[in-house]
């Protein structure tokens, strides 16, 4: 038998209650409460949406909202449809369906449609009944100013909250308080001084005031409610609406710290930890940016003293270089590479090695700093004993999962292969475009071939990366669904891992090619390597590939941050919101007027649903890769990341409070698998930077020349030492320049960058012993650099404790106080029992009761 509906319907103007046709539960929205609202609208609009935060009685808050679609009906059929729906629903509950009337074909269609819609209605009613059986209170509103949308408002009473808090083992503050004493040592005094110094940078909220006392926390139990704070205090713990918006989501407070505690109280620990991590990461970028700028300025200050650059730019050095392409290219003067050589010195100088070591130690200190900050937040947020336990969703054997695993493996390899194929396509574009531009009759075009090809290829790579990022995200989700993970946490971790692998390969494959492969698979004049037997493999500029690597890094990093991270985050939610307005048949000129009349839960209906933190973390993790992996070639990367993150924090804040519906609060004690990914990137960064310094820059060749081959121990003669000789008569047939007299003299010998024997030696064009010497030193440097830097990182990890000393002391103190508290309670109970027993022992013995008509037998 169906139980009566307990929810309160919203009063309507006309008599009667409609049984509404239900298309299905369409969206789930969170009703923001005025005392804890982070503002789904901007502050000045807040006064228009204060209605709808409570039930009609004005006492019970709206904690959650279910929205569903209402089929629009014409006024001529409204009354009859109401009767039919009522009759149909009653018949459905009794198990029989009334036959359709009128035209058989039309009646059959309407009957099928009504059956489907009313079946949805019946399922929804059953679901709402289940909610009410759990103790939740419901109120419906189907006559709103939002056409076609009905709302079910849900309120969780106090006893339901108590039950769920006990089930989740939430730690709640008790009445017992203790004094938090500040240490008197030098470190504590320095911390106090820094706190006072940075006080203007903290938001003007209550949580940032120094507290000298702390409440003991204990897992909630209804049997221990007498230890808990009053209900009113519990409700007052939530932040005010306008205050948090102004102190967090406004760009005018970009220089202030985030109110992380208030963010956690409203959004939950999981989102609170993300913004805390983002704040720590951005804060740690400040010293990295300063050092990077100093390294760059050092390169600018010493460029005029760089001897190899001076030799390249010296007009007295009449060095004729071999053609850069077959037939279309002619011989050229080395002095034309003067600008590239000077620009390369800005990023390829001795300070680069120091900066690479510094960034490796910086990454280790960042990880340790975050662990300590995370532990402190766990203590403040009472998460020290929290364990995330999830029931398994489905149990499958390895045999059942094998097809999904094989599909995952094949698809992942295929997607990575697609990335490689696209990179190869860009390589072919660069080679063919270079040849075509050199054949141009315009001298300006021929003189800017390298710059044109580099820039356009980098832009093409950026566009491809942005497109494939979206594709790979969808593919990763599909593959994870195929696996049917055991728990939601397992699903999230598998999805994150797949998405990271695909997006990491997508973003860094073009950069890895330029850093480690370009210019090394070329061959030599007279014996070049070709693609498709017609396109000669591309070479690096004379200053090396480091400058081209810097261009690719800067365009990709800045492009992703400006276009993908910022423009997409602003534009796409606004576009989706506009589409929702259009779908609900609301005109643009009516939006402002309608918003003033909408209830809060109606306004939230048009906001974008929260899709999880994976995109937010992913963009920051990829940025962390740009900052650490190839920092030897781009010391300004931390500065660009810092400037982006200053905007990103406020952009994400505004998106969470303006563009997105309030997400369901989720508990977490750490950032999960993201920490392991960060550690992995930090370790790989040491290896990659070692190879960049050794094989991409000229640091090792210069070092070898200065200490092994230089006559006077200086860098004079380094350029000539790195150039080999080639006799132009040894060109293959059809590969020599079409116009060999562009330099107005006949060329017999040209030079190219490589360590090879000259044509007059017994072994012409063979690799020289200098090549093997430089290669050995490069490999030795990689080994030494990697081990020394990793050892230093491990030392930093060992020196800095994971748990701050004051937190460990306070945790130990809380345990002692909690034991004392419960011992006193048990002693009180024992004294009460003893006093009752004592009263019972001193009370008079009751006389036997006499009953009428009773007698004894003699």
Residue pairs with C-beta under 8 A, 6 or more apart in sequence:
2 93
2 129
3 129
3 133
5 125
5 128
5 129
5 132
6 132
6 137
6 138
7 128
7 132
7 137
7 138
7 139
7 140
7 152
8 55
8 56
8 57
8 138
8 139
8 140
9 17
9 139
9 140
10 56
10 139
10 140
10 141
10 142
10 143
11 56
12 143
13 143
16 82
18 78
18 82
18 85
18 142
19 82
19 85
19 86
19 89
19 118
19 121
20 70
20 71
20 85
20 121
20 142
20 150
21 70
21 71
21 73
21 81
21 85
21 114
21 117
21 118
21 121
22 68
22 69
22 70
22 71
22 117
22 118
22 120
22 121
22 124
23 68
23 69
23 70
23 71
23 117
23 120
24 68
24 69
24 120
25 66
25 67
25 68
25 124
26 67
26 68
26 69
26 149
27 67
27 605
27 609
28 64
28 65
28 66
28 67
28 609
29 65
29 66
29 67
29 601
29 604
29 605
29 607
29 609
29 661
29 662
30 64
30 65
30 604
30 661
30 662
30 663
30 664
31 52
31 53
31 62
31 63
31 64
31 65
31 153
31 600
31 601
31 604
31 662
32 38
32 39
32 40
32 53
32 600
32 604
32 662
33 53
33 61
33 62
33 63
33 238
34 50
34 53
34 241
35 235
35 236
35 238
35 239
35 240
35 241
36 238
36 239
36 241
36 265
36 266
37 46
37 53
37 241
37 266
38 239
38 241
38 244
38 245
38 248
38 249
38 266
38 267
38 656
38 657
38 662
39 46
39 241
39 242
39 244
39 245
39 249
39 657
39 658
40 49
40 600
40 603
40 604
40 607
40 657
40 658
40 661
40 662
41 48
41 49
41 595
41 603
41 658
42 245
42 658
43 242
43 245
43 246
45 595
46 241
46 242
48 595
48 596
48 597
48 598
49 595
49 598
49 599
49 600
49 603
50 600
51 599
51 600
52 62
52 598
52 599
52 600
52 601
52 602
53 61
53 62
53 600
54 60
54 61
54 62
55 61
55 62
55 137
55 139
55 153
55 155
56 139
60 137
60 155
60 157
61 155
62 153
62 154
62 155
62 600
62 601
63 154
63 155
63 156
64 153
64 154
64 156
65 151
65 152
65 153
65 154
65 601
65 604
66 151
66 152
66 154
67 149
67 150
67 151
67 152
67 601
67 605
68 124
68 149
68 150
68 152
69 148
69 149
69 150
70 142
70 148
70 149
70 150
71 117
71 148
72 147
72 148
73 81
84 114
85 114
85 118
85 121
87 98
88 97
88 98
88 114
88 115
88 118
89 118
89 121
89 122
91 97
91 98
92 118
92 119
92 122
93 122
97 115
99 111
100 107
100 108
100 110
100 111
101 107
128 138
128 152
131 138
131 154
132 138
134 160
135 156
135 157
135 159
135 160
135 163
136 154
136 155
136 156
136 157
136 160
137 154
137 155
137 156
137 157
138 152
138 153
138 154
138 155
139 152
139 153
139 155
140 150
140 151
140 152
140 153
141 150
141 151
141 152
141 153
141 599
141 601
142 150
142 151
144 150
144 151
144 598
144 599
144 602
145 594
145 597
145 598
145 599
145 602
146 584
146 598
146 602
146 605
147 584
147 585
147 586
148 584
148 585
149 584
149 602
149 605
151 601
151 602
151 605
153 601
156 164
158 231
162 220
162 222
162 225
163 222
165 172
165 220
166 219
166 220
166 221
166 222
168 667
169 219
169 220
169 385
169 386
170 219
170 220
170 382
171 217
171 218
171 219
171 220
171 382
171 383
171 385
171 386
172 217
172 218
172 219
172 220
172 228
172 229
172 382
173 215
173 216
173 217
173 228
173 229
173 382
174 215
174 216
174 217
174 218
174 227
174 228
174 229
174 821
175 215
175 227
175 228
175 229
176 215
176 216
176 227
176 817
176 821
177 213
177 214
177 215
177 216
178 213
178 214
178 216
178 813
178 814
178 817
179 212
179 213
180 211
180 212
180 213
180 214
180 810
182 188
182 192
183 806
195 210
198 257
201 255
201 256
201 257
202 208
202 256
202 257
203 247
203 248
203 253
203 256
203 257
203 258
203 259
204 243
204 247
205 239
205 243
205 244
205 247
205 259
205 262
207 259
207 261
207 262
208 257
208 259
214 810
215 229
216 814
216 817
216 818
216 821
217 382
217 814
218 224
218 227
218 818
219 385
220 228
227 821
228 234
237 265
238 265
238 266
239 259
239 262
239 265
239 266
244 259
244 262
244 263
244 266
244 657
245 657
246 253
247 253
247 256
247 259
248 258
248 259
248 262
248 263
248 650
248 653
248 657
249 650
249 653
249 654
249 656
249 657
249 658
250 650
251 647
251 650
253 650
254 646
254 647
254 649
254 650
257 279
258 275
258 276
258 279
258 649
258 653
260 272
260 275
260 276
260 279
260 377
261 272
261 380
261 381
263 271
263 272
263 275
264 271
264 272
264 273
264 377
264 381
266 662
266 665
267 656
267 662
267 663
267 665
268 663
268 664
268 665
268 666
268 667
269 381
269 383
269 665
269 666
269 667
269 668
269 669
270 613
270 665
270 666
270 667
270 668
271 613
271 656
271 663
271 665
271 666
272 377
272 381
273 374
273 377
273 668
273 670
273 671
274 613
274 616
274 617
274 671
275 649
275 652
275 653
276 373
276 374
276 377
277 370
277 374
277 671
277 674
278 620
278 645
278 648
278 649
278 652
279 649
280 366
280 369
280 370
280 373
281 366
281 370
281 620
281 624
281 645
282 642
282 645
282 646
282 649
284 362
284 365
284 366
284 369
285 627
285 638
285 641
285 642
285 645
286 642
287 362
288 358
288 359
288 362
288 627
288 638
288 642
289 638
289 639
289 641
289 642
291 355
291 358
291 635
291 638
292 355
292 631
292 635
292 636
292 637
292 638
292 639
293 635
293 636
293 639
294 351
295 349
295 351
295 352
295 354
295 355
295 635
296 346
296 347
296 635
296 636
298 349
298 351
299 345
299 346
299 347
299 349
299 351
300 346
302 345
302 349
303 309
303 342
303 345
303 346
304 310
306 342
306 345
306 349
307 714
307 715
307 716
307 718
308 341
308 698
308 702
308 715
308 718
308 719
309 338
309 341
309 342
309 344
309 345
311 317
311 716
311 717
311 718
311 719
311 720
312 334
312 335
312 337
312 338
312 341
312 542
312 543
312 719
313 335
313 338
313 341
313 342
314 335
315 335
317 334
317 335
317 719
318 333
319 333
319 334
319 335
319 719
319 720
319 723
319 751
320 331
320 332
320 333
320 334
320 743
320 747
320 749
320 750
320 751
321 331
321 332
321 333
321 334
321 542
321 750
321 751
321 752
322 331
322 525
322 726
322 750
322 751
322 752
323 329
323 330
323 331
323 332
323 737
323 750
324 332
324 434
324 438
324 539
325 434
325 435
325 438
325 536
326 435
326 528
326 536
326 734
326 735
327 734
327 735
327 736
327 737
327 738
328 435
328 438
328 439
328 738
329 435
329 438
329 737
330 737
330 738
330 739
330 740
330 742
330 743
331 737
331 740
331 742
331 743
331 747
331 750
332 743
333 743
334 542
334 719
334 751
336 447
337 541
337 542
337 543
340 450
340 541
340 542
340 543
340 547
341 542
341 543
343 543
343 547
344 541
344 543
344 544
344 546
344 547
345 543
347 546
347 547
347 550
347 633
347 634
347 635
348 543
348 544
348 546
348 547
348 633
348 697
348 698
348 699
350 699
352 632
352 633
352 635
352 693
352 697
352 699
353 632
353 693
353 699
355 631
355 632
355 635
356 631
356 632
356 689
356 690
356 692
356 693
356 785
356 789
357 785
357 789
357 792
359 627
359 628
359 631
359 638
359 685
359 689
360 628
360 682
360 685
360 686
360 689
360 789
360 790
360 792
360 793
361 789
361 792
361 793
361 796
363 628
363 681
363 682
363 685
363 793
364 682
364 792
364 793
364 794
364 796
364 797
365 796
365 800
367 675
367 678
367 679
367 682
367 797
368 796
368 797
368 800
368 802
369 800
370 675
371 802
372 800
372 801
372 802
372 803
372 804
374 669
374 670
374 671
375 802
375 803
375 804
375 807
376 804
376 807
377 383
378 384
378 386
378 669
379 807
379 810
379 811
383 667
383 669
384 811
386 667
386 669
388 489
388 667
388 668
388 669
390 487
390 488
390 489
391 487
392 486
392 487
393 484
393 485
393 486
393 487
393 488
394 484
394 486
395 486
396 484
401 483
401 484
404 482
404 483
404 484
405 483
407 479
407 482
408 479
408 482
408 483
408 498
411 475
411 479
412 479
412 498
412 501
412 502
415 472
415 475
415 502
416 502
416 505
418 468
419 468
419 505
419 506
419 509
420 509
422 464
422 468
423 461
423 509
423 510
423 513
426 457
426 460
426 461
426 464
426 510
427 513
427 531
427 538
428 531
428 532
428 535
429 457
429 460
430 453
430 457
430 538
431 531
431 535
431 536
431 537
431 538
432 535
433 452
433 453
433 456
434 449
434 450
434 453
434 538
435 535
437 445
437 446
437 449
437 452
437 453
438 446
438 449
440 446
445 452
450 541
454 548
454 551
454 552
455 551
455 555
458 551
458 552
458 555
458 556
459 555
459 559
461 510
461 552
461 555
461 556
462 555
462 556
462 559
462 560
462 563
465 506
465 507
465 510
465 556
465 560
466 559
466 560
466 563
466 564
468 506
469 503
469 506
469 507
469 564
472 499
472 502
472 503
472 506
473 499
473 503
473 615
475 502
476 495
476 498
476 499
476 502
477 495
477 499
479 498
480 491
480 494
480 495
480 498
483 494
485 491
485 494
489 672
492 612
492 614
492 672
492 673
493 672
493 673
495 614
496 614
496 617
496 618
496 672
496 673
496 674
496 677
497 673
499 614
499 618
500 618
500 621
500 677
503 618
503 622
504 622
504 625
507 556
507 560
507 622
507 625
508 625
508 629
510 552
510 556
511 549
511 552
511 553
511 556
511 630
514 545
514 548
514 549
514 552
515 545
515 549
515 630
515 633
515 688
515 691
515 692
515 695
515 696
516 691
516 695
516 696
518 538
518 539
518 540
518 545
518 548
519 538
519 539
519 540
519 545
521 529
521 537
522 528
522 529
522 536
522 537
522 538
522 539
523 529
523 537
524 724
524 726
524 752
524 754
524 756
524 765
525 726
525 730
525 731
525 750
525 752
526 726
526 730
526 731
526 732
526 735
526 765
527 732
527 765
528 536
528 537
528 735
529 536
529 537
530 536
530 537
531 537
539 753
540 548
540 753
541 547
541 548
542 753
543 698
544 696
544 697
544 698
545 696
546 633
546 692
546 696
546 697
546 698
549 630
549 633
549 634
549 692
549 696
550 633
550 634
553 626
553 630
553 633
553 634
553 637
554 634
554 636
554 640
556 626
557 623
557 626
557 634
557 637
557 640
557 641
558 640
560 619
560 622
560 623
561 623
561 640
561 641
561 644
564 619
565 619
565 644
565 648
566 644
566 647
566 648
566 651
569 651
569 652
569 655
570 651
570 655
573 608
573 655
573 659
573 660
574 659
576 608
577 606
577 607
577 608
577 659
580 605
580 606
581 588
581 591
581 606
584 606
586 594
595 603
604 661
604 662
607 659
607 660
607 661
608 659
608 660
608 661
609 660
609 661
610 660
610 661
610 662
610 663
610 664
616 652
617 671
617 674
620 645
620 648
621 674
621 677
621 678
621 681
623 641
623 644
623 645
624 678
624 681
625 681
625 685
626 634
626 637
626 641
627 637
627 638
627 641
628 681
628 682
628 685
629 681
629 684
629 685
629 688
629 689
630 637
630 688
630 689
630 692
631 637
631 638
631 685
631 689
632 689
632 692
632 693
632 696
632 697
633 692
633 696
633 697
682 793
683 790
686 785
686 786
686 789
686 790
686 793
687 782
687 786
689 785
690 781
690 782
690 785
690 786
690 789
691 782
693 699
693 700
693 781
693 785
694 700
694 778
694 779
694 781
694 782
694 785
695 778
700 774
700 777
700 778
700 781
701 718
701 722
701 774
702 715
702 718
703 777
704 770
704 773
704 774
704 777
705 715
705 717
705 718
705 721
705 722
706 713
706 714
706 715
706 718
707 713
708 773
709 721
709 770
710 716
710 717
710 718
711 717
721 770
722 753
722 755
723 751
723 752
723 753
723 754
724 751
724 752
724 753
724 754
724 755
724 756
724 757
724 758
724 765
724 768
725 749
725 750
725 751
725 758
725 759
726 749
726 750
726 751
726 752
726 759
726 765
727 748
727 749
727 759
728 736
728 740
728 747
728 748
728 749
728 750
729 748
730 759
730 765
740 746
740 747
749 759
754 771
755 767
755 768
755 770
755 771
755 774
756 765
756 766
756 767
756 768
756 771
757 763
757 764
757 765
757 766
757 767
757 768
758 764
759 765
